[in-house]
Amino acid sequence: MYDPKLRKEAKHIAKVRFAERFVQPMAAVLIYALPVIAAALLLESFALTTSLPAMLPPAGLYVLVQIFVAGPLFFGLMRYCIDRLHGGPMGVMDLFASFGDGKQYLRGVKAYLCVIVRAIPWMIPPLAILFGYTFVRLWRDPTIMESAEAVSQLAGEISLLSLVVMIPFAARVLRYLAAYILMVRDPSLGAWKATGQAARLFKGRWFELTVFFASFVGWQVFGMYTLGIGMLFYAAYLLMAFVWYAERVMDGVYDPPLTPDAEHQPPL
């Protein structure tokens, strides 16, 4: 039977730790996101002004940035979230630590790739729904593309629809992030094996994870309408809460006191 106590505890602990260094977790998310945003903006500028063949170089650059820059940075971000939750000393600049360690850098790249590969099958259904909705709307009213206002309205409809249809599938993807916790706990654990173990860890908990992820939708909507600043808070809050949640599931601790003082200290 579903018990909301673990979800509430995870969010409570994340808020407590977030409040201790309010700006720093958002800065950590920003450091991870900046290279991806810059590459995406470059790709978008080419998409608006050039032909399809001319888009191949910026598209390739975007993929390379995602894998070889964002990958290690995300590993650093997850390490930061784990450390922050347990009152550790890590700062935002420690996100770059793996760039000076070849082994850790490759672990970050491999983990990122494995999460993406495992996530793809779960992202196809919601993307198909969104594509189908867009196709039907344009088929019924081809004049939409002739009006900036109509295009904006359609984009808004797709954004709202995505919030609904993405939730259960995004919850499936979220579980793979527990692989980073497993890899931090066991430096010898491979990325593919870690993502597989993470999936098995949450077997039978799809509804629980869906409710967990859905409970952050309000913050996601808030982030969408605050020029991206709120998204930094949303992402950091979600990751920190999930790390605590996943650690409790890993350790079989389901009913501890709702206080950051009664923490389980994992080997880092």
Backbone as JSON, one array per atom type, in Angstrom:
{
  "sequence": "MYDPKLRKEAKHIAKVRFAERFVQPMAAVLIYALPVIAAALLLESFALTTSLPAMLPPAGLYVLVQIFVAGPLFFGLMRYCIDRLHGGPMGVMDLFASFGDGKQYLRGVKAYLCVIVRAIPWMIPPLAILFGYTFVRLWRDPTIMESAEAVSQLAGEISLLSLVVMIPFAARVLRYLAAYILMVRDPSLGAWKATGQAARLFKGRWFELTVFFASFVGWQVFGMYTLGIGMLFYAAYLLMAFVWYAERVMDGVYDPPLTPDAEHQPPL",
  "N": [[0.84, -1.2, 0.0], [0.51, 2.24, -0.8], [2.5, 4.62, 0.83], [2.77, 7.88, 1.8], [4.72, 8.92, 3.43], [7.52, 8.66, 3.1], [8.02, 10.16, 0.77], [7.24, 12.73, 1.65], [9.08, 13.12, 3.69], [11.5, 13.14, 2.25], [11.23, 15.48, 0.71], [11.03, 17.34, 2.73], [13.56, 17.17, 4.03], [15.2, 17.93, 1.89], [14.37, 20.59, 1.54], [15.23, 21.7, 3.97], [18.04, 21.4, 3.82], [18.47, 22.83, 1.49], [17.77, 25.41, 2.27], [19.88, 26.08, 3.9], [22.03, 26.77, 2.3], [21.07, 28.63, 0.19], [21.47, 29.8, -2.41], [23.59, 28.37, -3.52], [22.94, 25.59, -4.36], [21.32, 26.17, -6.6], [23.15, 27.52, -8.18], [24.87, 25.44, -8.74], [23.27, 23.81, -10.4], [22.99, 25.6, -12.51], [25.61, 25.78, -13.5], [25.91, 23.23, -14.58], [23.91, 23.4, -16.55], [24.52, 25.54, -18.27], [26.48, 25.05, -20.47], [24.93, 23.32, -22.08], [22.69, 24.89, -22.67], [23.92, 26.98, -24.09], [24.9, 25.6, -26.36], [22.48, 24.71, -27.38], [21.2, 27.12, -28.04], [22.88, 28.01, -30.05], [22.43, 26.02, -31.95], [19.71, 26.5, -32.42], [19.8, 29.06, -33.57], [21.02, 28.53, -36.02], [19.1, 26.86, -37.09], [17.06, 28.61, -37.67], [18.06, 30.21, -39.65], [19.49, 28.91, -41.65], [20.03, 26.22, -44.08], [19.1, 22.7, -43.96], [21.42, 20.92, -44.32], [23.44, 22.66, -43.47], [22.98, 22.75, -40.8], [24.05, 20.53, -39.66], [26.79, 20.61, -38.55], [26.47, 22.37, -36.15], [24.55, 20.8, -34.86], [25.96, 18.46, -34.4], [27.89, 19.51, -32.69], [26.29, 20.16, -30.53], [25.5, 17.61, -29.62], [28.0, 16.58, -28.87], [28.7, 18.34, -26.81], [26.67, 17.74, -24.98], [27.35, 15.08, -24.29], [30.17, 15.0, -23.63], [30.7, 17.2, -22.06], [28.42, 18.05, -20.53], [27.82, 15.54, -19.45], [29.97, 14.66, -17.56], [29.71, 16.9, -15.87], [27.14, 16.59, -14.87], [27.42, 14.31, -13.36], [29.09, 15.37, -11.42], [27.25, 17.19, -10.35], [25.33, 15.48, -9.22], [26.91, 14.22, -7.28], [27.39, 16.46, -5.74], [24.79, 16.99, -4.77], [24.34, 14.71, -3.2], [26.38, 15.05, -1.29], [25.69, 17.55, -0.19], [23.23, 17.02, 1.02], [24.02, 15.55, 3.17], [25.41, 17.3, 4.7], [28.0, 17.85, 3.79], [31.27, 19.15, 2.62], [31.42, 19.99, -0.04], [31.68, 22.33, -2.75], [30.34, 24.47, -5.36], [32.24, 24.64, -7.39], [33.42, 22.22, -7.32], [32.11, 20.64, -9.07], [33.54, 20.51, -11.36], [35.55, 18.77, -10.87], [35.95, 16.18, -11.94], [37.0, 16.65, -14.44], [39.65, 16.85, -14.15], [40.46, 14.34, -13.6], [40.94, 11.53, -15.22], [39.74, 8.96, -15.05], [37.43, 9.36, -13.48], [36.2, 11.21, -15.11], [35.56, 9.69, -17.41], [33.78, 7.92, -16.23], [31.69, 9.64, -15.67], [30.9, 10.37, -18.27], [30.15, 7.86, -19.32], [28.08, 7.12, -17.55], [26.16, 9.08, -18.07], [25.58, 8.56, -20.77], [24.54, 5.96, -20.54], [22.23, 6.39, -19.01], [20.77, 7.96, -20.8], [20.43, 6.16, -22.97], [18.92, 4.11, -21.76], [16.72, 5.6, -21.11], [15.49, 6.39, -23.47], [13.51, 4.51, -24.64], [11.36, 4.96, -22.89], [10.69, 7.56, -23.36], [9.67, 7.69, -25.89], [6.8, 7.02, -26.15], [5.36, 9.32, -24.83], [6.35, 11.43, -26.41], [5.42, 10.68, -28.9], [2.69, 11.0, -28.5], [2.55, 13.79, -28.13], [3.53, 14.65, -30.61], [1.56, 13.55, -32.26], [-0.69, 14.99, -31.41], [0.05, 17.58, -32.18], [0.24, 17.21, -34.96], [-2.43, 16.59, -35.65], [-3.74, 18.96, -34.91], [-2.57, 20.81, -36.69], [-3.3, 19.66, -39.08], [-6.07, 19.89, -39.04], [-6.32, 22.63, -38.97], [-4.59, 24.31, -41.0], [-3.84, 26.97, -41.19], [-2.7, 27.83, -38.88], [0.1, 28.07, -38.77], [0.47, 30.45, -40.05], [0.05, 32.54, -38.41], [1.49, 34.28, -35.79], [0.42, 34.52, -33.28], [-1.34, 32.33, -33.16], [0.47, 30.23, -33.39], [1.88, 30.59, -31.02], [-0.15, 30.04, -29.21], [-0.62, 27.34, -29.79], [1.82, 26.29, -29.02], [1.67, 26.75, -26.29], [-0.44, 25.04, -25.62], [0.74, 22.58, -26.18], [2.78, 22.58, -24.3], [1.36, 22.48, -21.88], [0.04, 20.04, -22.22], [2.22, 18.35, -22.31], [3.1, 18.43, -19.68], [1.27, 16.81, -18.45], [1.25, 14.28, -19.86], [3.89, 13.51, -19.74], [4.57, 12.9, -17.11], [4.15, 10.17, -15.88], [5.98, 8.72, -17.43], [8.36, 10.11, -17.21], [8.83, 9.62, -14.56], [9.63, 6.98, -14.67], [12.09, 7.3, -15.93], [13.42, 8.82, -14.05], [14.21, 7.07, -12.03], [16.57, 5.95, -12.94], [18.53, 7.74, -12.25], [19.33, 7.08, -9.76], [21.46, 5.5, -10.15], [23.75, 7.02, -10.06], [24.13, 7.43, -7.35], [24.66, 4.84, -6.52], [27.06, 4.43, -7.91], [28.71, 6.29, -6.7], [28.81, 5.26, -4.15], [30.04, 2.82, -4.67], [32.9, 2.79, -6.19], [33.92, 1.02, -8.06], [31.86, 0.09, -9.55], [30.29, -0.39, -12.65], [28.83, 1.77, -15.2], [26.64, 0.88, -16.82], [25.78, -1.4, -15.45], [25.12, -0.21, -13.05], [22.94, 1.46, -13.73], [21.12, -0.5, -14.4], [20.8, -1.81, -11.94], [19.68, 0.29, -10.53], [17.19, 0.55, -11.76], [16.02, -1.9, -11.03], [15.91, -1.53, -8.33], [13.76, 0.14, -7.92], [11.66, -1.4, -8.66], [8.25, -2.19, -8.92], [7.52, 0.19, -7.82], [6.44, 2.16, -9.39], [4.05, 3.7, -9.34], [4.45, 5.03, -6.93], [6.78, 6.52, -7.51], [5.76, 8.06, -9.58], [3.86, 9.66, -8.27], [5.63, 10.98, -6.6], [7.2, 12.44, -8.48], [5.17, 13.94, -9.71], [4.45, 15.59, -7.64], [6.12, 17.72, -7.82], [5.37, 19.26, -9.91], [4.06, 21.72, -9.69], [6.16, 23.43, -8.93], [7.65, 23.19, -11.23], [6.01, 24.44, -13.15], [6.01, 26.98, -12.04], [8.7, 27.58, -12.43], [8.8, 27.76, -15.2], [7.61, 30.18, -15.74], [9.2, 32.16, -14.7], [11.35, 33.25, -16.01], [13.25, 31.28, -16.19], [14.72, 31.26, -13.83], [13.33, 30.16, -11.7], [13.38, 27.53, -12.55], [15.91, 26.65, -11.93], [15.78, 26.44, -9.17], [13.74, 24.52, -9.01], [14.92, 22.25, -10.31], [17.19, 21.72, -8.68], [15.96, 21.27, -6.2], [14.3, 19.04, -6.81], [16.27, 17.1, -7.51], [17.78, 16.89, -5.13], [15.83, 16.03, -3.3], [15.14, 13.61, -4.5], [17.52, 12.16, -4.3], [17.73, 11.77, -1.52], [15.38, 10.3, -1.14], [15.88, 8.03, -2.76], [18.12, 6.96, -1.46], [17.01, 6.17, 0.98], [15.31, 4.16, 0.1], [17.2, 2.36, -0.92], [18.51, 1.59, 1.42], [16.54, 0.48, 2.89], [15.15, 1.94, 4.75], [12.32, 3.17, 5.89], [10.74, 4.59, 7.67], [11.92, 6.79, 9.21], [12.78, 9.44, 11.63], [11.48, 12.72, 10.93], [13.72, 14.62, 10.44], [16.7, 16.4, 9.76], [18.79, 15.78, 11.38], [18.79, 13.15, 12.06], [20.29, 11.44, 10.25], [21.23, 9.13, 7.67], [24.43, 8.25, 7.02], [25.98, 7.86, 4.06], [28.69, 5.95, 2.58], [31.0, 7.99, 0.97]],
  "CA": [[0.0, 0.0, 0.0], [1.31, 3.44, -0.92], [2.65, 5.43, 2.04], [3.39, 9.14, 1.38], [5.64, 9.42, 4.45], [8.88, 8.75, 2.57], [8.06, 11.31, -0.14], [7.19, 13.96, 2.45], [10.36, 13.26, 4.4], [12.54, 13.51, 1.29], [11.04, 16.89, 0.35], [11.33, 18.12, 3.93], [15.01, 17.21, 4.21], [15.75, 18.72, 0.79], [14.1, 22.01, 1.84], [16.1, 22.1, 5.08], [19.4, 21.52, 3.31], [18.46, 23.91, 0.5], [17.7, 26.69, 2.98], [21.17, 26.35, 4.53], [22.84, 27.45, 1.28], [19.98, 28.78, -0.78], [21.92, 30.12, -3.77], [24.59, 27.43, -4.01], [22.4, 24.5, -5.18], [20.87, 26.7, -7.89], [24.36, 27.8, -8.94], [25.37, 24.14, -9.22], [22.43, 23.44, -11.55], [23.3, 26.53, -13.59], [26.9, 25.38, -14.06], [25.64, 22.08, -15.45], [23.0, 23.73, -17.64], [25.02, 26.58, -19.17], [27.01, 24.56, -21.76], [23.83, 22.76, -22.87], [21.88, 26.02, -23.14], [24.7, 27.69, -25.11], [24.91, 24.78, -27.58], [21.11, 24.68, -27.91], [20.94, 28.42, -28.65], [23.62, 28.02, -31.31], [21.69, 25.16, -32.88], [18.46, 27.19, -32.78], [20.1, 30.18, -34.47], [21.26, 27.94, -37.34], [17.84, 26.31, -37.57], [16.22, 29.7, -38.14], [18.67, 31.02, -40.7], [20.24, 28.14, -42.65], [19.41, 25.0, -44.6], [19.3, 21.49, -43.15], [22.82, 20.46, -44.31], [24.27, 23.58, -42.69], [22.7, 22.54, -39.39], [24.73, 19.34, -39.17], [27.88, 20.91, -37.62], [26.01, 22.76, -34.82], [23.86, 19.67, -34.24], [27.02, 17.59, -33.9], [28.48, 20.18, -31.53], [25.34, 20.03, -29.42], [25.6, 16.24, -29.11], [29.3, 16.45, -28.2], [28.62, 19.09, -25.54], [25.82, 16.96, -24.08], [28.01, 13.87, -23.82], [31.52, 15.14, -23.09], [30.77, 18.31, -21.1], [27.29, 17.94, -19.6], [27.88, 14.25, -18.78], [30.78, 14.75, -16.34], [29.17, 17.93, -14.98], [25.97, 16.05, -14.18], [27.95, 13.41, -12.32], [29.5, 16.27, -10.35], [26.04, 17.74, -9.74], [24.74, 14.44, -8.36], [27.8, 14.11, -6.12], [27.14, 17.64, -4.91], [23.5, 16.8, -4.09], [24.56, 13.7, -2.15], [27.22, 15.66, -0.27], [24.93, 18.64, 0.44], [22.19, 16.43, 1.87], [24.64, 15.02, 4.38], [26.19, 18.35, 5.34], [29.39, 17.78, 3.37], [31.95, 20.41, 2.32], [31.54, 20.27, -1.47], [31.2, 23.59, -3.29], [29.89, 24.36, -6.76], [33.37, 24.46, -8.28], [33.78, 20.81, -7.3], [31.46, 19.98, -10.2], [34.54, 20.38, -12.42], [36.65, 17.93, -10.37], [36.2, 15.02, -12.8], [37.75, 17.04, -15.63], [41.06, 16.67, -13.84], [40.66, 12.93, -13.28], [40.49, 10.82, -16.41], [38.87, 7.85, -14.71], [36.14, 9.92, -13.06], [35.6, 11.85, -16.29], [34.96, 8.64, -18.24], [32.62, 7.4, -15.49], [30.63, 10.61, -15.87], [30.43, 10.25, -19.65], [29.46, 6.57, -19.48], [26.83, 7.15, -16.79], [25.23, 9.95, -18.81], [25.16, 7.83, -21.97], [23.71, 4.82, -20.14], [20.93, 6.91, -18.61], [20.08, 8.36, -22.03], [20.05, 4.96, -23.73], [17.83, 3.43, -21.05], [15.56, 6.49, -21.03], [14.88, 6.58, -24.8], [12.23, 3.79, -24.84], [10.3, 5.54, -22.06], [10.35, 8.88, -23.87], [9.0, 7.57, -27.19], [5.33, 7.16, -26.08], [4.85, 10.68, -24.64], [6.71, 12.25, -27.57], [4.49, 10.3, -29.97], [1.42, 11.64, -28.18], [2.7, 15.22, -28.4], [3.64, 14.8, -32.07], [0.25, 13.27, -32.82], [-1.57, 16.13, -31.11], [0.47, 18.69, -33.04], [-0.12, 16.87, -36.34], [-3.88, 16.71, -35.8], [-4.1, 20.39, -34.84], [-2.15, 21.46, -37.93], [-4.09, 19.06, -40.17], [-7.42, 20.46, -38.97], [-6.25, 24.07, -39.2], [-3.27, 24.62, -41.57], [-3.53, 28.41, -41.09], [-2.04, 28.11, -37.6], [1.48, 28.48, -39.0], [0.49, 31.76, -40.66], [-0.19, 33.53, -37.38], [2.38, 34.15, -34.64], [-0.42, 34.33, -32.09], [-1.84, 30.95, -33.19], [1.61, 29.37, -33.1], [2.14, 30.73, -29.59], [-1.22, 29.33, -28.51], [-0.37, 25.92, -29.96], [2.98, 25.96, -28.18], [1.17, 26.7, -24.92], [-1.22, 23.82, -25.48], [1.66, 21.44, -26.16], [3.49, 22.63, -23.02], [0.45, 21.99, -20.83], [-0.18, 18.61, -22.46], [3.45, 17.63, -21.97], [3.16, 18.31, -18.22], [0.4, 15.69, -18.06], [1.61, 12.98, -20.44], [5.29, 13.17, -19.44], [4.79, 12.56, -15.7], [4.4, 8.75, -15.57], [7.15, 8.22, -18.15], [9.52, 10.77, -16.59], [9.07, 8.91, -13.31], [10.41, 5.8, -15.04], [13.45, 7.76, -16.24], [14.01, 9.35, -12.82], [14.81, 5.99, -11.23], [17.94, 5.67, -13.41], [19.47, 8.65, -11.6], [19.85, 6.42, -8.57], [22.72, 4.87, -10.54], [24.85, 7.87, -9.62], [24.34, 7.15, -5.93], [25.32, 3.53, -6.46], [28.43, 4.57, -8.4], [29.46, 7.02, -5.67], [29.04, 4.31, -3.05], [30.95, 1.77, -5.13], [33.68, 3.33, -7.32], [34.24, -0.01, -9.05], [30.63, -0.3, -10.24], [30.17, 0.15, -14.0], [27.65, 2.61, -15.43], [25.51, 0.1, -17.33], [25.31, -2.25, -14.35], [24.52, 0.67, -12.04], [21.6, 1.87, -14.18], [20.27, -1.68, -14.3], [20.49, -2.0, -10.52], [18.78, 1.38, -10.14], [15.85, 0.2, -12.25], [15.5, -3.0, -10.19], [15.7, -0.98, -7.0], [12.43, 0.74, -7.86], [10.66, -2.33, -9.22], [7.02, -2.17, -8.16], [7.32, 1.51, -7.22], [6.13, 3.13, -10.45], [3.04, 4.64, -8.85], [5.1, 5.83, -5.89], [7.65, 7.47, -8.19], [4.91, 8.98, -10.35], [3.34, 10.63, -7.3], [6.78, 11.78, -6.18], [7.54, 13.39, -9.54], [4.03, 14.84, -9.91], [4.38, 16.57, -6.55], [7.0, 18.85, -8.14], [4.87, 19.92, -11.12], [3.8, 23.13, -9.37], [7.44, 24.14, -9.0], [8.05, 23.22, -12.64], [5.21, 25.49, -13.78], [6.56, 28.23, -11.51], [9.98, 27.81, -13.09], [8.57, 28.11, -16.6], [7.14, 31.55, -15.84], [10.09, 33.06, -13.96], [12.52, 33.48, -16.86], [14.24, 30.22, -15.98], [15.31, 31.28, -12.49], [12.61, 29.17, -10.91], [13.75, 26.18, -12.98], [17.11, 26.29, -11.19], [15.31, 25.97, -7.87], [12.99, 23.27, -9.24], [15.83, 21.15, -10.63], [17.99, 21.4, -7.51], [15.04, 20.73, -5.2], [13.92, 17.71, -7.25], [17.41, 16.18, -7.43], [18.14, 16.65, -3.73], [14.78, 15.21, -2.7], [15.21, 12.27, -5.05], [18.69, 11.49, -3.73], [17.36, 11.31, -0.18], [14.35, 9.28, -1.34], [16.52, 6.82, -3.27], [18.98, 6.4, -0.42], [16.15, 5.48, 1.95], [14.85, 2.92, -0.53], [18.35, 1.47, -0.97], [18.88, 1.11, 2.75], [15.39, -0.13, 3.54], [14.71, 2.8, 5.85], [11.07, 3.74, 5.39], [10.0, 5.35, 8.67], [12.82, 7.47, 10.14], [12.28, 10.74, 12.08], [11.52, 13.78, 9.93], [14.68, 15.63, 10.87], [17.99, 16.21, 9.1], [19.8, 15.36, 12.35], [18.78, 11.69, 12.11], [20.65, 11.09, 8.88], [22.07, 7.97, 7.37], [25.61, 8.76, 6.32], [26.48, 6.85, 3.13], [30.11, 6.1, 2.24], [31.17, 8.83, -0.21]],
  "C": [[0.87, 1.25, 0.0], [1.3, 4.25, 0.38], [3.39, 6.71, 1.65], [4.48, 9.65, 2.32], [7.06, 9.62, 3.9], [9.03, 9.94, 1.63], [8.09, 12.62, 0.64], [8.49, 14.19, 3.19], [11.45, 13.75, 3.45], [12.44, 14.99, 0.93], [11.36, 17.79, 1.53], [12.84, 18.29, 4.12], [15.67, 18.08, 3.13], [15.54, 20.22, 1.04], [15.02, 22.52, 2.94], [17.52, 22.34, 4.58], [19.51, 22.65, 2.28], [18.54, 25.26, 1.2], [19.04, 27.07, 3.61], [22.11, 27.09, 3.58], [21.95, 27.68, 0.06], [20.46, 28.96, -2.22], [22.8, 29.02, -4.35], [24.01, 26.26, -4.82], [21.91, 24.98, -6.54], [22.06, 27.03, -8.78], [24.95, 26.51, -9.51], [24.59, 23.67, -10.44], [22.77, 24.32, -12.75], [24.62, 26.16, -14.27], [26.73, 24.19, -15.0], [24.88, 22.5, -16.7], [23.6, 24.68, -18.67], [25.6, 26.05, -20.49], [25.91, 24.01, -22.66], [22.98, 23.87, -23.46], [22.6, 26.75, -24.26], [24.7, 26.91, -26.43], [23.52, 24.75, -28.21], [20.76, 26.0, -28.6], [21.66, 28.55, -29.99], [22.89, 27.19, -32.36], [20.4, 25.83, -33.34], [18.71, 28.32, -33.76], [20.37, 29.67, -35.89], [19.96, 27.42, -37.94], [16.95, 27.39, -38.18], [16.77, 30.4, -39.37], [19.34, 30.22, -41.82], [19.46, 26.91, -43.08], [19.74, 23.82, -43.69], [20.75, 21.0, -43.17], [23.72, 21.35, -43.46], [24.06, 23.42, -41.19], [23.48, 21.37, -38.8], [25.9, 19.64, -38.22], [27.4, 21.38, -36.25], [25.25, 21.65, -34.1], [24.88, 18.69, -33.66], [27.68, 18.18, -32.67], [27.59, 20.03, -30.3], [25.43, 18.64, -28.79], [26.9, 16.05, -28.34], [29.31, 17.16, -26.85], [27.8, 18.3, -24.52], [26.6, 15.8, -23.46], [29.3, 14.17, -23.05], [31.7, 16.33, -22.13], [29.66, 18.16, -20.05], [27.35, 16.62, -18.81], [28.69, 14.28, -17.49], [30.25, 15.8, -15.36], [27.95, 17.4, -14.21], [26.38, 15.06, -13.1], [28.4, 14.25, -11.11], [28.31, 16.87, -9.61], [25.39, 16.73, -8.8], [25.6, 14.21, -7.13], [27.58, 15.27, -5.17], [25.85, 17.47, -4.13], [23.62, 15.8, -2.95], [25.31, 14.33, -0.99], [26.45, 16.73, 0.51], [23.88, 18.11, 1.41], [22.75, 15.92, 3.19], [25.6, 16.03, 5.02], [27.66, 18.36, 4.97], [29.96, 19.12, 2.93], [31.99, 20.79, 0.84], [30.97, 21.64, -1.84], [30.86, 23.42, -4.76], [31.06, 24.13, -7.72], [33.84, 23.0, -8.31], [33.08, 20.02, -8.4], [32.46, 19.71, -11.31], [35.64, 19.38, -12.05], [36.97, 16.77, -11.31], [36.98, 15.37, -14.05], [39.26, 16.93, -15.4], [41.42, 15.24, -13.49], [40.07, 12.11, -14.42], [39.5, 9.7, -16.12], [37.47, 8.34, -14.33], [35.42, 10.59, -14.23], [34.89, 10.81, -17.15], [33.74, 8.02, -17.55], [31.42, 8.34, -15.68], [30.03, 10.52, -17.26], [29.62, 8.97, -19.83], [28.11, 6.56, -18.75], [25.76, 7.95, -17.52], [24.68, 9.23, -20.03], [24.22, 6.68, -21.61], [22.31, 5.27, -19.72], [20.11, 7.3, -19.84], [19.57, 7.15, -22.8], [18.88, 4.24, -23.07], [16.56, 4.28, -21.02], [14.8, 6.59, -22.36], [13.57, 5.81, -24.97], [11.08, 4.38, -24.04], [9.88, 6.91, -22.55], [9.6, 8.82, -25.21], [7.47, 7.71, -27.08], [4.83, 8.58, -25.84], [5.18, 11.61, -25.81], [5.8, 11.95, -28.75], [3.12, 10.94, -29.76], [1.47, 13.13, -28.51], [2.78, 15.49, -29.91], [2.28, 14.58, -32.72], [-0.73, 14.41, -32.6], [-1.25, 17.31, -32.02], [0.05, 18.45, -34.49], [-1.63, 17.07, -36.58], [-4.32, 18.16, -35.79], [-3.75, 21.1, -36.14], [-2.93, 20.93, -39.13], [-5.5, 19.66, -40.2], [-7.43, 21.95, -39.27], [-4.86, 24.46, -39.7], [-2.88, 26.09, -41.43], [-2.83, 28.77, -39.79], [-0.64, 28.66, -37.82], [1.59, 29.85, -39.64], [0.31, 32.88, -39.65], [0.72, 33.27, -36.18], [1.58, 33.89, -33.37], [-0.93, 32.89, -32.01], [-0.72, 29.96, -32.87], [1.93, 29.4, -31.61], [1.09, 29.97, -28.77], [-1.01, 27.82, -28.6], [0.8, 25.46, -29.08], [2.56, 25.86, -26.72], [0.38, 25.43, -24.65], [-0.31, 22.6, -25.37], [2.41, 21.4, -24.83], [2.63, 22.08, -21.9], [0.2, 20.49, -20.98], [1.04, 17.8, -22.04], [3.58, 17.43, -20.46], [2.37, 17.09, -17.75], [0.95, 14.35, -18.55], [3.03, 12.55, -20.08], [5.46, 12.58, -18.04], [5.04, 11.07, -15.47], [5.64, 8.19, -16.26], [8.44, 8.84, -17.59], [9.85, 10.11, -15.26], [9.88, 7.65, -13.54], [11.88, 6.17, -15.28], [14.16, 8.19, -14.96], [14.74, 8.28, -12.02], [16.25, 5.7, -11.65], [18.97, 6.59, -12.76], [20.02, 8.08, -10.31], [21.18, 5.71, -8.87], [23.91, 5.7, -10.07], [25.16, 7.65, -8.14], [25.08, 5.83, -5.76], [26.77, 3.63, -6.89], [29.31, 5.35, -7.43], [29.78, 6.09, -4.51], [30.05, 3.23, -3.42], [31.71, 2.25, -6.37], [34.02, 2.3, -8.39], [33.03, -0.42, -9.89], [30.54, 0.38, -11.6], [28.85, 0.87, -14.21], [26.44, 1.8, -15.89], [24.92, -0.78, -16.23], [24.6, -1.4, -13.3], [23.12, 1.11, -12.44], [20.62, 0.7, -14.13], [19.85, -1.95, -12.86], [19.52, -0.93, -10.04], [17.35, 1.09, -10.56], [15.23, -0.89, -11.38], [15.18, -2.52, -8.79], [14.28, -0.43, -6.84], [11.36, -0.14, -8.52], [9.42, -2.35, -8.32], [6.71, -0.83, -7.52], [6.97, 2.58, -8.26], [5.12, 4.16, -9.96], [3.64, 5.58, -7.81], [5.99, 6.91, -6.5], [6.86, 8.5, -8.98], [4.34, 10.06, -9.44], [4.45, 11.56, -6.83], [7.1, 12.85, -7.22], [6.42, 14.41, -9.75], [3.95, 15.9, -8.83], [5.27, 17.79, -6.78], [6.49, 19.66, -9.34], [4.59, 21.4, -10.86], [5.06, 23.97, -9.44], [7.94, 24.24, -10.44], [7.3, 24.33, -13.38], [5.71, 26.86, -13.33], [7.86, 28.58, -12.21], [9.83, 28.26, -14.52], [8.19, 29.58, -16.77], [7.96, 32.53, -15.0], [11.41, 33.23, -14.69], [13.63, 32.47, -16.6], [14.85, 30.17, -14.6], [14.65, 30.23, -11.6], [12.97, 27.75, -11.29], [15.02, 25.71, -12.28], [16.73, 25.75, -9.81], [14.61, 24.62, -8.02], [13.92, 22.1, -9.45], [16.65, 20.74, -9.41], [17.15, 20.75, -6.42], [14.65, 19.29, -5.54], [15.07, 16.71, -7.07], [17.77, 15.86, -5.98], [17.11, 15.79, -3.03], [14.86, 13.77, -3.21], [16.39, 11.5, -4.47], [18.35, 10.94, -2.34], [16.36, 10.16, -0.27], [14.99, 7.97, -1.76], [17.41, 6.16, -2.23], [18.16, 5.64, 0.62], [15.64, 4.16, 1.38], [15.99, 1.9, -0.57], [18.63, 0.81, 0.37], [17.72, 0.49, 3.51], [14.89, 0.64, 4.73], [13.46, 3.54, 5.38], [10.38, 4.65, 6.38], [10.91, 6.01, 9.69], [12.22, 8.79, 10.6], [12.41, 11.79, 10.99], [12.44, 14.9, 10.4], [16.01, 15.37, 10.19], [19.07, 15.75, 10.07], [19.9, 13.84, 12.43], [19.11, 11.13, 10.75], [21.39, 9.77, 8.82], [23.23, 8.46, 6.53], [26.14, 7.7, 5.38], [27.99, 7.02, 2.92], [30.28, 6.87, 0.96], [32.54, 8.61, -0.82]]
}
